[in-house]
């Protein structure tokens, strides 16, 4: 998990522990290790190709691309 402050809230940590999860923290400043960062980079590249006029359209195109296995 990345080191975002909201991930370290006591209630979140307690909930994860109660469910038997062990947290593996990513090193600071290591977005290359966080898969979602790769996805956001892909979205930023693709949005320049897509002629999109609204956030709703962006989500629709994004999810269609994911469902078509065209993501990363």
N, C-alpha and C positions, 0 to 999 in steps of 0.2 A: 504494500500500500504506500502511496506517496505520503509526504509529510504535511499535507494540508491541515491547517489548524482544526477544521471541523471533524477530521478523522480522529483527532486525539481527545475529543470531548469525553469526559468521564463516563457519561451515560452510554455512549457508543462503545467504548472499550469494555464496559461492564456487560453490555448485551452480547458482544462477540465472545467474551470469555464464558458467559453462561451457556452459550450455544456450543461450546467446545472448540471454538476456532482459535488458531494461533496466528497472530499478526506477524507478517514478515515485512519490515519497513524497507522501502527503497532508499538508497543513499540520496542525500540532498543533491539537487541540481542534476538529476539523471533522467530526463524525459525519454531518452532512448531506451530505457528499461521498462517504460510504462506503455503497454500496448494501445491504450486509448489515445496517447499522444500521436501515434502513427495514424490512427483513424482521423484525428482532427487535421493533421497535415494533409491527408488525402482529400478531405472535404474542402479545405482551403484551396487546394490545387484545382479540384473539379468545379468548384463554384465559378471559376473564371471561364470554364468551358460552357457551363450551363447558362442559358439565358433565362434567368429567374427574376420574377418581379416581386415575390413575396416570401415571407418566412414559411408560410404554409406550403407553397410550391417547392421550396428547398427541402422541407421534410419529406414531401411526397417523392421527389426525385431521389433523395438520399435512401429512403427505405426501399424503393423499387430497385435501386442499384444493389443494395444489400441482399435483397431477395433473389436477384439475378446472379448472385455470387461474383459480382464485378468489383467487389471491394478489396482493395490492397492485394 
